Every structure is written in C-alpha cells, then in structure tokens.
Amino acid sequence: MKSAIKKGDLVYVLTGKDRGKKGSVIAILPKKGKIMIKGIAVVTRHVKARKQGETSGIKREERYIDISNVAPIKQ
C-alpha cells in the first residue's frame, strides 16, 4: 500500500485512545499498513531477564497502529 506518510513526518491521530495527539513517525510497515509514532500507543511490558547481565523490569514502548488512523500535518 503506497502512502504519503514517510519516516520523520509529523502526523495527527484521528481515532483510538490517543485521538487528537500529534507525533513524529518512527517506523512504517507499508505491506501491513501499520505505522509507529513517537509517544503514541504506548504500552507497558513486564520484561524478565533472559541472559546474565540483562535487567528485568517494567518497560514502556510504542506499538504499531493502523496507518488509516492518522493524517499527515502540512508543514
């Protein structure tokens, strides 16, 4: 799916729990129609240390949302 949105663009979230927020694009999955935006769709994960030297804890990270749920902001 071809999109007018590219990595680094500023976008506005149209739907979902983060409706009305703005953020810059971190990553795009064009074949799946997904987009990752900095500070949007943040989830909390409880991560267990798997190897020696790794730290376990609660980590917050962004998740992909559907590209149809955002609109580019003209600059």
Secondary structure, DSSP 8 states (H G I E B T S, - for coil): ---S--TT-EEEE-SSTTTT-EEEEEEEETTTTEEEETTSSEEEEEE---STT---EEEEEE--EEGGGEEE---
